Amino acid sequence: MLTFQSPPRISEAEFTQVLQRGTSAGVSPVAPMAAECYQIIVGYGLDPAVALGFFAHESQFGTTGVTTAAKNWGNVRTAYDPSRADGTVTSASGHGQFVKFRTWQDGLRDWCERILNRYIGERGLTTVEAAIPVYAPAADNNDEQAYIDHVNRLVVRWQAEDPQPTAQPGGDPMTQLKDALLSAAFSAVGATYHPEWAFHQYAMQEAQAGRFLGSPLGESRRVSVNGQDYAVQVFALDTLYTPIASPESSTDWSDVRRLSALLKS
């Protein structure tokens, strides 16, 4: 089963290469902002390879169909967050109207929130196999199994050709045990442990120094205050946050701050 929530199955380099390579229809219009899009997906705790698989199946990476004008990552008809919508676009085939977004980044964020909240959070559809019959049902003239198989094949292909594998097998037994227990602790509250994430690295460093944050209480999320966006994750004993730069690719993810320090100031 191919899960939406996972440590990245492909590296940022592979993600970028796929978009730059594009298809016979041309280079993906998202290629210039590939690094930012990769970080957006990872920031939501979703796997970039799966998100890229949906993008490939729906619009050949934004090079064909209504998506080219709508900047609509998943070819969805309505926005999960209506404030991101910028009108609608009618498909050339006459199969209806699709929501238009102002930027590719907005379209991607909306897709991530739709998957994370509406599919995983509300319905428990944690895998591609479980979600596709709802996301692209046969009743709408979709071939559900073909969609599932296509995304799975693409992810396997990209993993095989990745010049920078994201995970290395092996390691000492105690490290493996630590990671397994941390993964179980995060999973118990519906979150995913990402050892390569700045938040989770910081939490481990603080624990080693005796300054425990406690168990996570959920996935990381984003909040916006006075026009400034922040990545946030809540733990039992404190909350971590990082200011997100504009453009997002310039964000210093090592700048992890604690809510407790903000309260003291």
Sine and cosine of phi, psi and omega as CSV:
sin_phi,cos_phi,sin_psi,cos_psi,sin_omega,cos_omega
0.00,0.00,0.72,-0.69,-0.04,-1.00
-0.99,-0.11,0.95,-0.31,-0.06,-1.00
-0.99,0.10,0.53,-0.85,0.10,-1.00
-0.95,0.32,-0.67,0.74,-0.04,-1.00
-1.00,-0.03,0.88,-0.48,-0.06,-1.00
-0.21,-0.98,0.48,-0.88,0.24,-0.97
-0.82,0.57,0.53,-0.85,-0.08,-1.00
-0.78,0.62,0.81,-0.59,0.02,-1.00
-0.99,0.15,-0.31,0.95,0.08,-1.00
-0.73,-0.68,0.40,-0.92,-0.01,-1.00
-0.98,0.17,0.21,-0.98,0.07,-1.00
-0.89,0.46,-0.57,0.82,0.01,-1.00
-0.89,0.45,-0.68,0.74,0.01,-1.00
-0.93,0.36,-0.68,0.73,0.04,-1.00
-0.82,0.57,-0.73,0.68,0.00,-1.00
-0.91,0.42,-0.68,0.74,-0.02,-1.00
-0.88,0.47,-0.66,0.75,0.00,-1.00
-0.88,0.48,-0.70,0.72,0.00,-1.00
-0.93,0.36,-0.59,0.80,0.03,-1.00
-0.94,0.35,-0.57,0.82,0.03,-1.00
-0.94,0.35,-0.62,0.78,0.05,-1.00
0.87,0.50,-0.61,-0.79,-0.02,-1.00
-0.67,-0.75,-0.14,-0.99,0.04,-1.00
-0.89,0.46,-0.32,0.95,0.02,-1.00
-0.99,0.15,-0.14,0.99,0.05,-1.00
0.82,-0.57,0.02,-1.00,0.04,-1.00
-0.94,0.34,0.60,-0.80,0.01,-1.00
-0.90,0.43,0.68,-0.74,0.06,-1.00
-0.91,0.41,-0.21,0.98,0.01,-1.00
-1.00,0.04,-0.19,0.98,-0.07,-1.00
-0.79,0.61,-0.68,0.73,-0.03,-1.00
-0.90,0.44,-0.35,0.94,-0.03,-1.00
-0.89,-0.45,0.44,0.90,-0.08,-1.00
-0.85,0.52,-0.71,0.71,-0.04,-1.00
-0.88,0.47,-0.67,0.74,0.02,-1.00
-0.91,0.43,-0.67,0.74,-0.01,-1.00
-0.91,0.42,-0.63,0.78,0.04,-1.00
-0.86,0.52,-0.72,0.69,-0.02,-1.00
-0.93,0.36,-0.53,0.85,0.07,-1.00
-0.87,0.49,-0.74,0.67,-0.04,-1.00
-0.90,0.44,-0.74,0.67,0.00,-1.00
-0.88,0.48,-0.58,0.81,0.01,-1.00
-0.88,0.47,-0.43,0.90,0.05,-1.00
-1.00,-0.01,0.00,1.00,-0.01,-1.00
0.98,0.19,0.26,0.96,0.01,-1.00
-0.98,-0.19,0.33,-0.94,-0.03,-1.00
-1.00,0.07,0.84,-0.54,0.00,-1.00
-0.86,0.51,-0.53,0.85,-0.01,-1.00
-0.91,0.41,-0.66,0.75,0.02,-1.00
-0.93,0.38,-0.69,0.73,0.04,-1.00
-0.86,0.50,-0.65,0.76,0.02,-1.00
-0.92,0.38,-0.57,0.82,0.05,-1.00
-0.89,0.45,-0.65,0.76,0.06,-1.00
-0.90,0.43,-0.68,0.73,0.00,-1.00
-0.87,0.49,-0.64,0.77,0.01,-1.00
-0.91,0.41,-0.72,0.70,-0.07,-1.00
-0.93,0.37,-0.64,0.77,-0.09,-1.00
-0.97,0.24,-0.57,0.82,-0.15,-0.99
-0.49,-0.87,0.28,0.96,-0.09,-1.00
0.78,0.63,0.79,0.61,0.03,-1.00
0.89,0.46,0.60,0.80,0.08,-1.00
0.99,0.15,0.30,0.96,-0.05,-1.00
-0.98,-0.21,-0.15,0.99,-0.03,-1.00
-0.67,-0.74,0.34,-0.94,0.12,-0.99
0.96,0.29,-0.28,-0.96,-0.10,-1.00
-0.91,0.41,-0.42,0.91,-0.05,-1.00
-0.88,0.48,-0.51,0.86,-0.04,-1.00
-0.86,0.52,-0.57,0.82,0.01,-1.00
-1.00,-0.08,-0.45,0.89,-0.12,-0.99
-1.00,-0.02,-0.23,0.97,-0.07,-1.00
0.78,0.63,0.69,0.73,-0.15,-0.99
-0.95,-0.32,0.99,-0.12,-0.14,-0.99
-0.79,0.61,-0.69,0.72,-0.11,-0.99
-0.94,-0.33,0.22,0.97,-0.02,-1.00
0.80,0.60,0.74,0.68,0.00,-1.00
-1.00,-0.05,0.43,-0.90,-0.09,-1.00
-1.00,0.09,-0.48,0.88,-0.01,-1.00
-0.74,-0.67,0.39,-0.92,0.03,-1.00
-0.99,0.11,0.63,-0.78,0.11,-0.99
-0.91,0.42,-0.67,0.74,0.08,-1.00
-0.95,-0.33,0.98,-0.21,-0.08,-1.00
-0.83,0.56,-0.40,0.92,-0.02,-1.00
-0.92,0.38,-0.29,0.96,0.01,-1.00
-1.00,0.05,-0.25,0.97,-0.08,-1.00
-0.93,0.36,0.61,-0.79,0.03,-1.00
-0.77,-0.64,0.78,0.63,-0.03,-1.00
1.00,-0.03,-0.28,-0.96,0.00,-1.00
-0.71,-0.70,0.30,-0.96,0.06,-1.00
-0.78,-0.62,0.72,-0.70,0.02,-1.00
-1.00,-0.01,0.75,-0.67,-0.03,-1.00
-0.94,0.34,0.51,-0.86,0.00,-1.00
-0.90,0.43,-0.45,0.89,-0.02,-1.00
-0.98,0.17,-0.13,0.99,0.00,-1.00
0.98,0.20,0.32,0.95,-0.04,-1.00
-1.00,0.05,0.29,0.96,0.09,-1.00
0.89,-0.46,-0.09,-1.00,-0.04,-1.00
-0.97,-0.25,0.53,-0.85,0.00,-1.00
-0.80,-0.61,0.56,-0.83,-0.05,-1.00
-0.92,0.39,0.59,-0.81,0.04,-1.00
-0.95,-0.32,0.67,-0.74,0.04,-1.00
-0.93,-0.37,0.41,-0.91,-0.03,-1.00
-0.94,0.33,-0.59,0.81,-0.03,-1.00
-0.68,-0.74,0.34,-0.94,0.08,-1.00
-0.89,0.46,-0.58,0.81,-0.01,-1.00
-0.90,0.44,-0.66,0.75,0.04,-1.00
-0.90,0.44,-0.67,0.74,0.02,-1.00
-0.89,0.46,-0.62,0.78,0.02,-1.00
-0.94,0.34,-0.70,0.71,0.03,-1.00
-0.86,0.51,-0.66,0.75,-0.01,-1.00
-0.90,0.43,-0.65,0.76,0.03,-1.00
-0.90,0.44,-0.69,0.72,0.01,-1.00
-0.87,0.49,-0.70,0.72,-0.01,-1.00
-0.93,0.38,-0.58,0.81,0.05,-1.00
-0.88,0.48,-0.76,0.65,-0.01,-1.00
-0.90,0.43,-0.73,0.68,-0.08,-1.00
-0.92,0.40,-0.67,0.75,-0.10,-1.00
-1.00,-0.09,-0.77,0.63,-0.10,-1.00
-0.97,0.23,-0.63,0.78,-0.05,-1.00
-1.00,0.01,-0.77,0.64,-0.04,-1.00
-0.99,0.17,-0.80,0.60,-0.09,-1.00
-0.92,0.39,-0.75,0.66,-0.10,-0.99
-0.99,0.11,-0.58,0.82,-0.12,-0.99
-0.91,-0.42,-0.13,0.99,0.00,-1.00
0.94,0.34,0.39,0.92,0.00,-1.00
-1.00,0.01,1.00,0.07,-0.16,-0.99
-1.00,0.01,-0.16,0.99,-0.05,-1.00
-0.85,-0.53,0.35,-0.94,0.06,-1.00
-0.87,0.50,-0.66,0.75,-0.04,-1.00
-0.88,0.48,-0.60,0.80,-0.01,-1.00
-0.99,0.17,-0.53,0.85,-0.11,-0.99
-0.99,0.13,-0.57,0.82,-0.11,-0.99
-0.84,0.55,-0.67,0.74,0.02,-1.00
-0.87,0.50,-0.34,0.94,0.07,-1.00
-1.00,-0.09,-0.65,0.76,-0.05,-1.00
-0.94,0.35,-0.68,0.73,-0.03,-1.00
-0.68,-0.74,0.95,0.32,-0.13,-0.99
-0.94,0.34,0.42,-0.91,0.04,-1.00
-0.87,0.49,-0.47,0.88,0.01,-1.00
-0.88,0.47,-0.37,0.93,0.04,-1.00
-0.98,-0.18,0.43,0.90,0.03,-1.00
0.91,0.41,0.53,0.85,0.08,-1.00
-0.98,-0.21,0.53,-0.85,0.13,-0.99
-1.00,-0.09,0.99,-0.12,-0.13,-0.99
-0.85,0.52,-0.73,0.68,-0.05,-1.00
-0.93,0.38,-0.59,0.81,0.03,-1.00
-0.90,0.44,-0.63,0.78,0.04,-1.00
-0.89,0.46,-0.77,0.64,0.00,-1.00
-0.85,0.52,-0.74,0.67,-0.03,-1.00
-0.89,0.45,-0.62,0.78,-0.02,-1.00
-0.90,0.44,-0.74,0.67,-0.01,-1.00
-0.89,0.46,-0.67,0.74,0.02,-1.00
-0.88,0.47,-0.69,0.72,0.00,-1.00
-0.89,0.45,-0.67,0.74,-0.02,-1.00
-0.90,0.44,-0.70,0.72,-0.02,-1.00
-0.88,0.47,-0.70,0.71,0.02,-1.00
-0.88,0.47,-0.68,0.73,0.01,-1.00
-0.88,0.48,-0.73,0.69,-0.04,-1.00
-0.92,0.39,-0.59,0.80,0.06,-1.00
-0.89,0.45,-0.65,0.76,-0.04,-1.00
-0.92,0.39,-0.55,0.84,-0.06,-1.00
-0.99,-0.14,0.01,1.00,-0.08,-1.00
-0.88,0.48,0.85,-0.52,0.00,-1.00
-0.96,0.27,-0.26,0.96,0.00,-1.00
-0.74,-0.67,0.98,0.17,-0.01,-1.00
-0.77,0.64,0.64,-0.77,-0.09,-1.00
-1.00,0.05,-0.27,0.96,-0.03,-1.00
-0.68,-0.74,0.65,-0.76,0.02,-1.00
-0.93,-0.37,0.79,-0.62,0.03,-1.00
-0.94,0.34,0.26,-0.96,0.08,-1.00
1.00,-0.07,-0.53,-0.85,-0.07,-1.00
0.99,-0.12,0.27,-0.96,-0.05,-1.00
-0.97,0.26,0.45,-0.89,-0.10,-1.00
-0.85,0.53,-0.60,0.80,-0.03,-1.00
-0.94,0.35,-0.60,0.80,0.06,-1.00
-0.91,0.43,-0.67,0.74,0.03,-1.00
-0.88,0.48,-0.66,0.75,0.02,-1.00
-0.90,0.43,-0.71,0.71,0.01,-1.00
-0.84,0.54,-0.76,0.65,-0.03,-1.00
-0.90,0.44,-0.61,0.79,0.01,-1.00
-0.91,0.42,-0.68,0.74,0.00,-1.00
-0.93,0.36,-0.64,0.77,0.06,-1.00
-0.90,0.44,-0.67,0.74,0.04,-1.00
-0.87,0.50,-0.65,0.76,0.02,-1.00
-0.92,0.40,-0.64,0.76,0.00,-1.00
-0.90,0.43,-0.69,0.72,0.02,-1.00
-0.91,0.41,-0.69,0.72,-0.05,-1.00
-0.88,0.47,-0.52,0.85,-0.03,-1.00
-0.88,0.47,-0.41,0.91,0.02,-1.00
-0.93,-0.36,0.30,0.95,0.06,-1.00
0.98,0.19,0.31,0.95,0.01,-1.00
-0.94,-0.35,0.15,-0.99,0.00,-1.00
-0.84,-0.55,0.74,-0.67,0.04,-1.00
-0.99,0.11,0.83,-0.56,0.01,-1.00
-0.87,-0.49,0.99,-0.13,-0.07,-1.00
-0.88,0.48,-0.32,0.95,0.00,-1.00
-1.00,0.00,-0.10,0.99,-0.01,-1.00
-0.98,0.21,0.60,-0.80,0.01,-1.00
-0.88,0.48,-0.67,0.74,0.01,-1.00
-0.84,0.54,-0.74,0.67,-0.11,-0.99
-0.97,0.25,-0.54,0.84,0.11,-0.99
-0.91,0.42,-0.67,0.74,0.02,-1.00
-0.88,0.47,-0.69,0.72,-0.01,-1.00
-0.87,0.50,-0.65,0.76,0.01,-1.00
-0.93,0.37,-0.65,0.76,0.02,-1.00
-0.89,0.45,-0.66,0.75,0.02,-1.00
-0.91,0.41,-0.62,0.78,0.02,-1.00
-0.90,0.43,-0.67,0.75,0.02,-1.00
-0.90,0.43,-0.46,0.89,0.02,-1.00
-1.00,0.01,0.04,1.00,0.02,-1.00
1.00,0.09,0.18,0.98,0.01,-1.00
-0.94,-0.33,0.97,0.25,-0.14,-0.99
-0.94,0.34,0.60,-0.80,0.11,-0.99
-0.99,-0.13,-0.19,0.98,-0.07,-1.00
0.99,0.16,-0.12,-0.99,-0.03,-1.00
-0.97,0.24,0.48,-0.88,0.09,-1.00
-0.93,0.38,0.47,-0.88,0.03,-1.00
-0.95,-0.31,0.06,1.00,0.01,-1.00
0.27,-0.96,-0.05,-1.00,0.01,-1.00
-0.94,0.33,0.29,-0.96,0.14,-0.99
-0.93,0.36,0.43,-0.90,0.00,-1.00
-0.55,-0.84,0.00,-1.00,0.00,-1.00
-0.85,-0.53,0.61,-0.80,0.10,-0.99
-0.76,-0.65,0.43,-0.90,0.01,-1.00
-0.82,-0.57,0.79,-0.62,-0.01,-1.00
-0.76,-0.65,0.89,-0.45,0.01,-1.00
0.80,0.60,0.66,0.75,0.05,-1.00
0.99,0.12,-0.06,1.00,0.03,-1.00
-0.97,-0.22,0.80,-0.60,0.03,-1.00
-1.00,-0.03,0.55,-0.84,0.03,-1.00
-0.72,-0.69,0.62,-0.78,0.23,-0.97
-1.00,0.04,0.71,-0.71,-0.13,-0.99
-0.68,-0.73,0.66,-0.76,0.20,-0.98
-0.67,-0.74,0.74,-0.67,-0.07,-1.00
-0.99,-0.14,0.78,-0.63,0.11,-0.99
-0.91,-0.42,0.20,-0.98,-0.09,-1.00
-0.88,0.47,-0.56,0.83,-0.10,-1.00
-0.94,-0.35,-0.10,0.99,0.02,-1.00
-0.18,-0.98,0.14,-0.99,0.03,-1.00
-0.82,-0.57,0.72,-0.70,0.03,-1.00
-0.98,-0.21,0.57,-0.82,0.05,-1.00
-0.52,-0.85,0.43,-0.90,0.03,-1.00
-0.68,-0.73,0.79,-0.61,0.09,-1.00
-0.92,0.40,0.70,-0.71,0.01,-1.00
-0.99,-0.15,0.81,-0.59,-0.06,-1.00
-0.98,0.19,0.19,-0.98,0.12,-0.99
-0.81,-0.59,0.92,-0.40,0.06,1.00
-0.96,0.30,0.37,-0.93,-0.08,-1.00
-0.87,0.50,-0.48,0.88,-0.02,-1.00
-0.89,0.45,-0.29,0.96,0.00,-1.00
-1.00,-0.02,0.04,1.00,-0.03,-1.00
-0.89,0.46,0.70,-0.71,0.10,-0.99
-1.00,-0.02,1.00,-0.06,-0.10,-1.00
-0.94,0.34,-0.25,0.97,0.05,-1.00
-0.98,0.20,-0.15,0.99,0.01,-1.00
-0.99,0.12,0.97,0.24,-0.02,-1.00
-0.99,-0.14,0.78,-0.63,-0.05,-1.00
-0.84,-0.54,0.38,-0.93,0.00,-1.00
-0.94,-0.33,0.63,-0.77,0.06,-1.00
-0.87,0.49,-0.59,0.81,-0.02,-1.00
-0.87,0.48,-0.61,0.79,0.04,-1.00
-0.93,0.37,-0.59,0.81,0.04,-1.00
-0.91,0.42,-0.64,0.77,0.01,-1.00
-0.91,0.41,-0.61,0.79,0.00,-1.00
-0.92,0.39,-0.53,0.85,-0.05,-1.00
-0.97,0.23,0.00,0.00,0.00,0.00
